[in-house]
Amino acid sequence: MPELPEVESLRRILAGSAVGRTIVAATVREPRLRRALPGDLAATIAGRAILEIGRRAKYLLIELGGDLVLIVHLGMSGSLTYRRDGFDPGPFDPRHDHVEFMLDDGARLVYNDPRRFGLIKPIGRAALADSPELRGLGPEPFAPEFDAEYLWRATRGRRTAIKTLLMDQRIVAGVGNIYASEILFRAGVRPTRRAGRVSRAEAARIAALTPAVLAEAIGDGGTTFRSYRDSRGQPGRFAERLRVYDREGRPCPVCATAIRAATVGQRSSFYCPRCQK
């Protein structure tokens, strides 16, 4: 599932290519996504300019003229690509091109989603903060309020695993399975440890490493294992730099001990039994 780095990488690319363009027409070929698309979606957005593209947690926020925002979530397998002459559609099965926005420069924004777990939701700008998708989200990992003291307080009295807490969108917005494993490896904290047993020093390391690891991943365009592609149709490169995730049985890059796997919160987790305590 695309996490914060993948969505932020996508946002940055689209901000440079689609902002300032006008949606001249839209086509909905398959409205049955995670939630059914409104029947008037194409008519509602036609003729509106793309003013800005933002992000909150794992949601892409496309701000249109007339105080309308499209909340976009890529689900498990979705992509939103900017296609014009020279774009290679090879990685994308056209049967899953469910929504298409035609822009005034001749390009197309195409939402492709084989598993249809994604979301495209139009909403008025004034109602955005109170939408079910965004309401209750914790601070962004890059926000000043996400610091050592905040994370330390969030862990106190918690019996849940520290990895589960780090992936709780009410605690910090945007961290998912891949990056939680990588953050905890660098912090030297085992993902199965109860959050309430994390020390103040460990909480400080986790809080500092969370934005650092995410920033590295953003710089590499995110992580691709199977289906993720950015807006240019390119895979993310951060998979080459992963130290523990999906590396069960392979040597730890620090101590050469075999990486182990465990199930935490019904998700596969990876850790070094020597480096992480």
C-alpha positions in Angstrom: 0.0 0.0 0.0 1.4 3.4 -0.9 2.5 5.3 2.3 3.4 8.9 3.0 6.6 8.9 0.9 4.9 7.5 -2.2 2.0 10.0 -1.9 4.3 12.9 -1.2 6.5 11.9 -4.2 3.4 11.8 -6.4 2.2 15.2 -5.0 5.5 16.9 -5.9 5.5 15.6 -9.4 1.9 16.6 -10.0 2.5 20.0 -8.5 5.0 20.7 -11.2 2.9 19.3 -14.1 -0.8 19.6 -13.4 -1.2 22.7 -11.2 -2.5 25.6 -13.3 -4.1 23.3 -15.8 -7.9 23.1 -16.3 -9.9 19.9 -16.4 -11.8 20.3 -19.7 -13.6 16.9 -19.4 -13.6 13.8 -17.3 -14.6 10.2 -17.9 -15.6 7.6 -15.3 -15.3 4.1 -16.7 -15.7 2.3 -13.3 -17.4 4.0 -10.4 -17.1 1.1 -8.0 -14.0 1.9 -6.0 -13.8 1.6 -2.2 -16.8 3.8 -2.2 -18.9 4.4 -5.3 -18.0 7.6 -7.1 -20.8 10.1 -7.3 -22.8 9.9 -10.6 -22.2 13.5 -11.4 -18.4 13.5 -10.7 -17.5 14.2 -14.3 -19.9 17.0 -14.7 -19.0 18.5 -11.3 -15.2 18.8 -12.0 -15.3 19.7 -15.8 -14.1 23.3 -16.4 -12.4 23.7 -13.0 -8.8 24.7 -12.7 -6.3 22.7 -10.6 -5.1 25.3 -8.1 -3.0 23.3 -5.8 -2.1 19.8 -4.9 -1.6 19.0 -1.2 -1.3 16.0 1.0 -2.5 14.9 4.4 -1.2 11.6 5.8 -1.7 9.2 2.9 -4.3 11.3 1.1 -3.7 13.4 -1.9 -5.7 16.7 -1.9 -6.4 18.2 -5.3 -7.8 21.7 -4.9 -10.0 22.9 -7.7 -11.6 26.1 -8.6 -14.9 26.9 -7.0 -13.8 25.7 -3.5 -13.9 22.1 -4.4 -11.3 19.5 -3.3 -10.8 15.9 -4.5 -9.6 13.6 -1.8 -7.6 10.8 -3.5 -6.4 7.7 -1.8 -4.5 5.1 -3.8 -5.7 2.1 -1.8 -3.6 -1.0 -2.2 -2.7 -0.8 -5.9 -3.8 2.6 -7.3 -1.8 5.1 -9.2 -2.5 8.6 -10.6 -0.4 9.3 -13.7 0.1 12.4 -15.8 0.1 11.1 -19.4 1.0 13.0 -22.5 3.1 12.2 -25.6 6.0 10.0 -24.7 4.4 8.4 -21.6 4.9 4.6 -21.5 1.7 3.0 -20.4 3.3 -0.5 -20.4 3.0 -1.1 -16.6 -0.7 -0.1 -16.6 -3.4 -2.5 -17.7 -5.9 -0.2 -19.5 -8.8 -2.3 -18.2 -8.1 -0.7 -14.8 -8.0 2.9 -16.0 -11.2 3.7 -14.1 -11.1 7.5 -14.1 -9.6 9.9 -16.6 -9.3 13.7 -16.4 -8.5 15.5 -19.7 -6.5 18.7 -19.2 -6.3 21.8 -21.3 -2.7 21.1 -22.4 -3.7 17.8 -24.0 -2.4 15.7 -21.1 -4.5 13.2 -19.1 -4.6 12.4 -15.5 -5.5 8.7 -15.3 -6.5 6.9 -12.1 -5.6 3.2 -12.5 -6.5 0.7 -9.7 -6.6 -3.0 -10.3 -8.0 -3.9 -6.9 -10.3 -0.9 -6.7 -9.6 -0.2 -3.0 -8.8 3.5 -3.7 -10.9 6.5 -3.2 -11.8 9.7 -5.1 -14.1 11.9 -3.2 -15.2 15.5 -4.0 -15.8 17.7 -1.0 -16.2 21.4 -0.4 -13.0 23.1 1.0 -14.8 24.3 4.1 -15.8 20.8 5.0 -12.4 19.2 4.3 -11.0 19.3 7.9 -14.1 17.6 9.3 -14.3 14.9 6.6 -14.3 11.3 8.0 -11.0 10.7 6.1 -9.1 13.5 7.7 -10.8 14.1 11.0 -8.9 12.7 14.0 -5.5 12.3 12.2 -2.5 12.9 14.3 0.3 15.3 13.5 2.4 14.9 10.3 5.8 13.4 10.9 7.5 16.6 9.7 5.4 18.9 11.9 7.1 20.6 14.9 4.5 19.0 17.3 5.7 15.5 16.5 8.7 15.5 18.7 10.4 13.4 21.4 8.1 14.7 24.2 5.0 14.1 22.2 5.9 10.5 21.3 7.0 9.8 24.9 3.7 10.9 26.3 1.8 8.9 23.6 3.6 5.7 24.6 2.9 6.0 28.4 0.6 3.2 29.7 0.2 1.6 26.3 0.3 -2.2 26.1 0.1 -2.2 22.3 3.3 -3.0 20.4 5.4 0.1 19.6 5.1 -0.7 15.8 1.4 -0.8 16.1 1.4 2.6 17.8 3.7 4.1 15.2 1.3 3.0 12.5 -1.7 4.4 14.4 -2.8 7.3 12.2 -4.2 9.1 15.3 -0.7 9.2 16.8 1.2 10.2 13.7 -0.2 10.5 10.2 1.2 8.6 7.2 3.5 6.0 8.6 2.7 2.5 7.4 4.2 -1.0 7.6 7.3 -0.6 5.5 8.6 2.5 7.1 7.6 1.6 10.7 9.9 -1.5 10.3 12.8 0.6 9.0 12.4 3.4 11.6 12.4 0.9 14.5 15.5 -0.9 13.1 17.4 2.3 13.0 16.2 3.2 16.5 17.3 -0.2 17.9 13.8 -1.0 19.2 12.1 -4.3 18.5 8.7 -3.9 16.8 7.0 -6.3 19.3 8.0 -4.3 22.4 5.1 -2.8 24.3 4.9 0.9 23.7 4.7 1.6 27.4 8.1 0.0 27.9 9.9 2.2 25.4 12.3 4.5 27.3 12.4 8.3 27.0 15.7 8.0 25.0 14.3 5.4 22.7 11.2 7.6 22.1 13.5 10.5 21.2 15.4 8.3 18.7 12.1 7.1 17.1 10.8 10.6 16.9 13.9 11.9 15.2 14.3 9.0 12.8 10.7 9.0 11.7 11.0 12.1 9.5 14.6 11.3 8.6 13.6 7.9 7.1 10.6 9.2 5.4 12.6 12.1 3.9 15.1 9.6 2.5 12.3 7.6 0.9 10.7 10.7 -0.6 14.1 11.5 -2.1 14.1 8.1 -3.8 10.5 8.4 -5.0 9.2 5.9 -2.5 9.2 2.1 -2.5 8.0 -0.2 -5.2 7.6 -4.0 -4.6 4.8 -4.8 -7.0 2.4 -2.2 -8.4 3.3 1.3 -7.2 4.2 3.8 -9.8 4.7 7.6 -9.5 2.9 10.1 -11.7 5.5 9.6 -14.5 4.9 5.8 -14.4 8.3 5.2 -12.7 8.8 2.8 -9.7 10.2 4.0 -6.4 13.8 3.3 -5.7 13.9 3.1 -1.9 13.5 -0.7 -1.9 17.2 -0.9 -2.7 18.0 0.8 0.6 15.6 -1.1 2.9 17.6 -2.7 5.8 15.1 -5.1 7.3 11.7 -5.0 5.6 11.0 -8.1 3.5 14.5 -9.4 4.3 13.7 -12.4 6.5 16.7 -14.8 6.7 19.1 -12.3 5.1 22.0 -10.9 7.1 21.5 -7.7 9.1 23.5 -4.9 7.4 25.0 -4.0 10.8 25.8 -7.2 12.6 25.1 -10.0 9.9 22.6 -11.8 12.2 19.7 -13.2 10.2 16.7 -10.9 10.0 13.6 -12.4 11.6 9.9 -11.9 10.8 7.0 -11.6 13.2 3.4 -10.7 13.0 2.5 -7.4 14.7 -1.1 -6.2 14.5 -1.8 -8.7 11.7 1.0 -7.2 9.6 4.4 -8.8 8.7 7.2 -7.1 10.7 10.9 -7.6 10.2 13.7 -7.0 12.7 17.2 -7.9 13.8 17.2 -9.9 17.0 20.6 -8.6 18.0 20.4 -4.9 17.1 16.8 -4.4 18.3 16.0 -5.0 21.9 
